[in-house]
């Protein structure tokens, strides 16, 4: 889990340990999901900065 935008957003990974990993970005004030990526198989060639920050936090 990684807090972004001065704590206004949180990014986290969810899913099983193998072959099914999702990366989620959530707005803390509203609880609204801002983005959801397949972090295992279908990560974009140029992933968003929040996903890279999540990987770097591990």
Biotite code that builds the C-alpha atoms (Angstrom):
import biotite.structure as struc

atoms = struc.array([
    struc.Atom([0.000, 0.000, 0.000], chain_id="A", res_id=1, res_name="UNK", atom_name="CA", element="C"),
    struc.Atom([1.221, 3.486, -0.794], chain_id="A", res_id=2, res_name="UNK", atom_name="CA", element="C"),
    struc.Atom([-0.305, 6.873, 0.065], chain_id="A", res_id=3, res_name="UNK", atom_name="CA", element="C"),
    struc.Atom([-0.136, 9.449, -2.738], chain_id="A", res_id=4, res_name="UNK", atom_name="CA", element="C"),
    struc.Atom([-1.145, 13.060, -3.355], chain_id="A", res_id=5, res_name="UNK", atom_name="CA", element="C"),
    struc.Atom([-0.396, 14.110, 0.247], chain_id="A", res_id=6, res_name="UNK", atom_name="CA", element="C"),
    struc.Atom([-2.485, 11.258, 1.620], chain_id="A", res_id=7, res_name="UNK", atom_name="CA", element="C"),
    struc.Atom([-5.534, 12.019, -0.536], chain_id="A", res_id=8, res_name="UNK", atom_name="CA", element="C"),
    struc.Atom([-5.153, 8.823, -2.557], chain_id="A", res_id=9, res_name="UNK", atom_name="CA", element="C"),
    struc.Atom([-4.091, 5.288, -1.721], chain_id="A", res_id=10, res_name="UNK", atom_name="CA", element="C"),
    struc.Atom([-2.741, 2.638, -4.093], chain_id="A", res_id=11, res_name="UNK", atom_name="CA", element="C"),
    struc.Atom([-2.745, -1.043, -3.200], chain_id="A", res_id=12, res_name="UNK", atom_name="CA", element="C"),
    struc.Atom([-2.420, -4.497, -4.721], chain_id="A", res_id=13, res_name="UNK", atom_name="CA", element="C"),
    struc.Atom([-5.084, -7.152, -4.429], chain_id="A", res_id=14, res_name="UNK", atom_name="CA", element="C"),
    struc.Atom([-5.543, -10.709, -5.615], chain_id="A", res_id=15, res_name="UNK", atom_name="CA", element="C"),
    struc.Atom([-4.044, -14.132, -5.152], chain_id="A", res_id=16, res_name="UNK", atom_name="CA", element="C"),
    struc.Atom([-0.313, -14.681, -4.866], chain_id="A", res_id=17, res_name="UNK", atom_name="CA", element="C"),
    struc.Atom([0.065, -16.103, -8.372], chain_id="A", res_id=18, res_name="UNK", atom_name="CA", element="C"),
    struc.Atom([-1.202, -14.983, -11.773], chain_id="A", res_id=19, res_name="UNK", atom_name="CA", element="C"),
    struc.Atom([-3.943, -12.626, -10.593], chain_id="A", res_id=20, res_name="UNK", atom_name="CA", element="C"),
    struc.Atom([-2.685, -9.308, -9.239], chain_id="A", res_id=21, res_name="UNK", atom_name="CA", element="C"),
    struc.Atom([-4.679, -6.104, -9.464], chain_id="A", res_id=22, res_name="UNK", atom_name="CA", element="C"),
    struc.Atom([-3.406, -2.612, -8.670], chain_id="A", res_id=23, res_name="UNK", atom_name="CA", element="C"),
    struc.Atom([-6.054, -0.207, -7.428], chain_id="A", res_id=24, res_name="UNK", atom_name="CA", element="C"),
    struc.Atom([-6.008, 3.577, -6.906], chain_id="A", res_id=25, res_name="UNK", atom_name="CA", element="C"),
    struc.Atom([-8.650, 5.021, -4.552], chain_id="A", res_id=26, res_name="UNK", atom_name="CA", element="C"),
    struc.Atom([-9.618, 8.586, -3.581], chain_id="A", res_id=27, res_name="UNK", atom_name="CA", element="C"),
    struc.Atom([-9.586, 8.703, 0.231], chain_id="A", res_id=28, res_name="UNK", atom_name="CA", element="C"),
    struc.Atom([-12.208, 11.440, 0.663], chain_id="A", res_id=29, res_name="UNK", atom_name="CA", element="C"),
    struc.Atom([-14.908, 9.831, -1.462], chain_id="A", res_id=30, res_name="UNK", atom_name="CA", element="C"),
    struc.Atom([-13.812, 6.197, -1.357], chain_id="A", res_id=31, res_name="UNK", atom_name="CA", element="C"),
    struc.Atom([-14.192, 6.178, -5.129], chain_id="A", res_id=32, res_name="UNK", atom_name="CA", element="C"),
    struc.Atom([-11.978, 3.855, -7.164], chain_id="A", res_id=33, res_name="UNK", atom_name="CA", element="C"),
    struc.Atom([-9.991, 6.003, -9.601], chain_id="A", res_id=34, res_name="UNK", atom_name="CA", element="C"),
    struc.Atom([-8.154, 3.241, -11.476], chain_id="A", res_id=35, res_name="UNK", atom_name="CA", element="C"),
    struc.Atom([-7.786, -0.527, -11.570], chain_id="A", res_id=36, res_name="UNK", atom_name="CA", element="C"),
    struc.Atom([-4.989, -2.260, -13.492], chain_id="A", res_id=37, res_name="UNK", atom_name="CA", element="C"),
    struc.Atom([-4.049, -5.880, -14.085], chain_id="A", res_id=38, res_name="UNK", atom_name="CA", element="C"),
    struc.Atom([-0.543, -5.690, -12.614], chain_id="A", res_id=39, res_name="UNK", atom_name="CA", element="C"),
    struc.Atom([0.427, -9.231, -13.516], chain_id="A", res_id=40, res_name="UNK", atom_name="CA", element="C"),
    struc.Atom([-0.339, -9.803, -17.188], chain_id="A", res_id=41, res_name="UNK", atom_name="CA", element="C"),
    struc.Atom([-1.683, -6.686, -18.847], chain_id="A", res_id=42, res_name="UNK", atom_name="CA", element="C"),
    struc.Atom([0.327, -3.798, -17.429], chain_id="A", res_id=43, res_name="UNK", atom_name="CA", element="C"),
    struc.Atom([0.528, -0.952, -19.970], chain_id="A", res_id=44, res_name="UNK", atom_name="CA", element="C"),
    struc.Atom([3.857, -0.383, -21.676], chain_id="A", res_id=45, res_name="UNK", atom_name="CA", element="C"),
    struc.Atom([4.108, 2.975, -19.902], chain_id="A", res_id=46, res_name="UNK", atom_name="CA", element="C"),
    struc.Atom([2.309, 2.384, -16.582], chain_id="A", res_id=47, res_name="UNK", atom_name="CA", element="C"),
    struc.Atom([0.960, 5.366, -14.634], chain_id="A", res_id=48, res_name="UNK", atom_name="CA", element="C"),
    struc.Atom([3.202, 6.977, -12.017], chain_id="A", res_id=49, res_name="UNK", atom_name="CA", element="C"),
    struc.Atom([1.020, 5.743, -9.150], chain_id="A", res_id=50, res_name="UNK", atom_name="CA", element="C"),
    struc.Atom([1.580, 2.116, -10.198], chain_id="A", res_id=51, res_name="UNK", atom_name="CA", element="C"),
    struc.Atom([5.349, 2.636, -10.383], chain_id="A", res_id=52, res_name="UNK", atom_name="CA", element="C"),
    struc.Atom([5.295, 4.230, -6.915], chain_id="A", res_id=53, res_name="UNK", atom_name="CA", element="C"),
    struc.Atom([3.416, 1.186, -5.635], chain_id="A", res_id=54, res_name="UNK", atom_name="CA", element="C"),
    struc.Atom([6.032, -1.187, -7.081], chain_id="A", res_id=55, res_name="UNK", atom_name="CA", element="C"),
    struc.Atom([8.872, 0.932, -5.701], chain_id="A", res_id=56, res_name="UNK", atom_name="CA", element="C"),
    struc.Atom([7.316, 0.888, -2.211], chain_id="A", res_id=57, res_name="UNK", atom_name="CA", element="C"),
    struc.Atom([7.646, -2.883, -1.922], chain_id="A", res_id=58, res_name="UNK", atom_name="CA", element="C"),
])
